[in-house]
């Protein structure tokens, strides 16, 4: 069975190219569910609903999760509630963004 922690670790590498920080550090990923048959469901949001790179980010998340051993399928659900705010970022995301603006 696929471990939820392994999927979280895999998707931590996915970065929002516009913001310059990881999507997990930004607080964009709300939930990861792993089924016994290897199916994975990821519930996430974006910084704004009209994000021009939405398809790219979702594809990167799917590819990262699919690379985890035992994963048979990945479904990424974009949700808009709760609405993302900068308060959802962790310290690493703040450092990454600060480094880009220097």
Buried (B, 14 or more C-beta within 10 A) or exposed (E): EBEEEBBBEBBBEBBBEBBBBBBBBBBBBBEBEBEEEBBBBBBBBBBEEEBEBEEBBBEBBBEBBBEBEEBEEBEBEBEEEEEBEEEBBEEBBBEBBEEEEE
